[in-house]
Amino acid sequence: MKRSQEIDASEIARLLREEGWDRALPEVGAKALKGWQQVVFWALRAYIIVMLLIVIWAFSHGAHT
């Protein structure tokens, strides 16, 4: 393994060009979800809310005992 002082800047530039690191990344946008995927995400949201309510209830119940 070479030390950073032993590496030539032109060698790094060549490597970056060969690997494609000098090109801009493609744009990333939102992707439309399928119906079943939307149902799964809404179910997960509902699950999280129910679990939070249970934790709040358990904490308040335990704090009063």
N, C-alpha and C positions, 0 to 999 in steps of 0.2 A: 504494500500500500504506500502510495506516495504522500509525502507531506504537502501541505498547501503551498509552501514556498517552491516546491519542485514542479508544480503544475503550470504549464504555459497557458496564457489566456486564449490563444488561438486554438489550442487543443480543446478547451472548454467550449468555445464558440462552435467548433466543428461538431462536437458531441451533441450540443443543444440543437443544431440544425438537423443532424442525422435522426435524432429522436423526435423531432417535431415540436420542441418546446418553444420555438420562436414564433409559432403560428398562433393566431387568436383562437380562443375556444369557441365552439358553436354556442349560439344562444339557447338558453334553457327557458322554457315556458311552462305554464300550467297545462296539465293533461286532463282531459275530461274523463271522469270516472264512470264506470259502468254502474248500472242500477244496483246490482248486488253489492258492489264495493261501497256505494253510498249507504246502503242499509247496514253493512258491517260497521262503518265508521260512526253512524248514528247510534248503533247498539253499544259501541265502545264508549261513546260519550255518556249515554244513559247509565252504563255500568259504573263509570267513574263517579258520576253524581250520586248514585246509590251507595257506593262504597264510602264516599265522603260523608254522606248523611249518617251511615252506620258508625263511622269513626267519631264523628261529632257527638252522636247520641251516647256511644260507649264512654267517651271521655267525660262528658257531662254527668253521666250516671255514676262513673267511678269517682269523680271529684266530690260528689255529694255523700259518698259513703264513708 
